[in-house]
Amino acid sequence: MGKLEGKIDFSKIAEEYEELATVQKSASEVLLKLLKIRNSEDVLDLGCGTGHLTRKIRSLTNGKVVGVDPSEGMVRKAVEKSKGLNIIYEVKSAEDIDYEESFDVIFCNSALQWFKDPEKAIKNCYRALRRHGRIGIQAPAKKVYCPNFIEAIELVKREKRTKDTFAHFKEPWFFLETAEEYKSLFEKCGFKVVFSEIKTIVTEHTHEEVFNILLIWSDSWISKPRLLRYKADKRLYISIQRNSEKSL
Ligand SMILES: C[S@@+](CC[C@H](N)C(=O)[O-])C[C@H]1O[C@@H](n2cnc3c(N)ncnc32)[C@H](O)[C@@H]1O
């Protein structure tokens, strides 16, 4: 078992990410349906990774399309794969974006759980959106978002051979427990929430597929994961409108 590395960085998995991101891809389809991007809208893809969904967004609008992600490796891959598509990419975290009323839509798929300071990030999103702009978020939700995965972590924390490696392990994710709590967080930052739902999605996979799914969840902080089975996944879908009356 490799050592736990304190810093989360997706760069290490940039090469294989798109091929392995099956869960993220299927969940993004629900989010795209919720957001209904129109063909002249300016869109920010927040936590864009290697840009596979940014490129999809590019095909939906003639407006400006920007992808932002703090991982240099992911953004490098995104730039490489988006040649000639007129997409702007920036290496930045959601906590550091400083756009002012620049977008009609913010799309954020499978990234919220990694935000270090979600409230700051959401306030930045509010500022980045034009009046009546909207943000759609899809992310794993709840502390036990994938019971088998959480159980595996608990096991390796207790297991003789791995407990030293995991002695200082701190869960790196941001989770709330109810759709109402997510709603409140966004309302606190000025948004009017029009839809907020936590769905339990159960999917069955082969061991190899399970390993690949968990590889991209864990490889940003463990160098050699050994993991078990994957079955259920709790996902948050939230669609939010910038409230025109309030300004931060
Ligand atoms: C699971 S990937 C999702 C990528 C892409 N949105 C997708 O759905 O395939 C999570 C992404 O969130 C990014 N991320 C991590 N912390 C972030 C932050 N604070 N702000 C914005 N993005 C962040 C990671 O670098 C990574 O590319």
The ligand as an SDF file (V2000), in Angstrom:
LIG
                    3D

 27 29  0  0  0  0  0  0  0  0999 V2000
  -14.2230   13.8630  -10.7220 C   0  0  0  0  0  0  0  0  0  0  0  0
  -13.4720   15.1760  -11.5950 S   0  0  0  0  0  0  0  0  0  0  0  0
  -14.8290   15.8230  -12.5820 C   0  0  0  0  0  0  0  0  0  0  0  0
  -14.3650   16.3890  -13.9050 C   0  0  0  0  0  0  0  0  0  0  0  0
  -15.4920   16.7120  -14.8750 C   0  0  0  0  0  0  0  0  0  0  0  0
  -16.3020   17.7990  -14.3810 N   0  0  0  0  0  0  0  0  0  0  0  0
  -16.3580   15.4820  -15.1080 C   0  0  0  0  0  0  0  0  0  0  0  0
  -17.5400   15.4810  -14.7330 O   0  0  0  0  0  0  0  0  0  0  0  0
  -15.8540   14.4960  -15.6540 O   0  0  0  0  0  0  0  0  0  0  0  0
  -13.3400   16.4000  -10.3380 C   0  0  0  0  0  0  0  0  0  0  0  0
  -12.6010   17.6360  -10.8270 C   0  0  0  0  0  0  0  0  0  0  0  0
  -12.7470   18.6610   -9.8330 O   0  0  0  0  0  0  0  0  0  0  0  0
  -11.5550   19.3870   -9.8130 C   0  0  0  0  0  0  0  0  0  0  0  0
  -11.4620   20.1520   -8.5590 N   0  0  0  0  0  0  0  0  0  0  0  0
  -10.9340   19.7630   -7.3850 C   0  0  0  0  0  0  0  0  0  0  0  0
  -10.9760   20.7640   -6.5000 N   0  0  0  0  0  0  0  0  0  0  0  0
  -11.5750   21.8130   -7.1420 C   0  0  0  0  0  0  0  0  0  0  0  0
  -11.8670   23.1630   -6.7550 C   0  0  0  0  0  0  0  0  0  0  0  0
  -11.5890   23.6110   -5.5390 N   0  0  0  0  0  0  0  0  0  0  0  0
  -12.4230   23.9830   -7.6810 N   0  0  0  0  0  0  0  0  0  0  0  0
  -12.7290   23.5200   -8.9310 C   0  0  0  0  0  0  0  0  0  0  0  0
  -12.4590   22.2590   -9.3280 N   0  0  0  0  0  0  0  0  0  0  0  0
  -11.8880   21.4180   -8.4570 C   0  0  0  0  0  0  0  0  0  0  0  0
  -10.4720   18.3290   -9.9610 C   0  0  0  0  0  0  0  0  0  0  0  0
   -9.2200   18.8610  -10.3280 O   0  0  0  0  0  0  0  0  0  0  0  0
  -11.1020   17.4270  -11.0020 C   0  0  0  0  0  0  0  0  0  0  0  0
  -10.7010   17.7340  -12.2920 O   0  0  0  0  0  0  0  0  0  0  0  0
  1  2  1  0
  2  3  1  0
  2 10  1  0
  3  4  1  0
  4  5  1  0
  5  6  1  0
  5  7  1  0
  7  8  2  0
  7  9  1  0
 10 11  1  0
 11 12  1  0
 11 26  1  0
 12 13  1  0
 13 14  1  0
 13 24  1  0
 14 15  1  0
 14 23  1  0
 15 16  2  0
 16 17  1  0
 17 18  1  0
 17 23  2  0
 18 19  1  0
 18 20  2  0
 20 21  1  0
 21 22  2  0
 22 23  1  0
 24 25  1  0
 24 26  1  0
 26 27  1  0
M  CHG  2   2   1   9  -1
M  END
$$$$
